[in-house]
Amino acid sequence: MIGNFLSQLIEVIKWVILIRLFANLFLRNEKPNWLLMLESLTEPLLEPFRRLLKPISLGSGNIDFSPVVLFFALSLLQSLVIRLF
């Protein structure tokens, strides 16, 4: 029961990260309030990964791989939770 709850919670977090990732790709100039809220929710999770993986500079922009790494880390954690509970 607790394993199912934790697995669903991790799934929601993964979706929030994906939504933030794609919204930042398409909404570069303007940030609606819902995106600012997603950023405030996910930033504490992304910050440790950003310290480990610095963004890669490409011309005039940067590529940040921390959301991708966090997504995979959450997937591994979810798999572990399902197996343990």
C-alpha positions, 0 to 999 in steps of 0.5 A: 500500500505504501509502495503503491503510494510512493510509486504514484508520487514519483510518477507525478513528480516525473510528469511535473519535470517533463511538463516543466522541461517541454514548457521551458523549450517552447515558452522561452520569453514569457513564463506564465504563473503555472510554469513559475509554480512548477519551477518552484516545486522542481528546483529543489530536486534539480539543484543537486543534479545541477551542481554535479552536471554543469550545463554545456555551452553551445554557441549562444545557449546552454544545454542543461542535462539535470532534468534528464538525469533526475528523471532517470534517477526517479525512475530507478527509485520508483523501480526500487520502491516497487520491488521493496514494497 
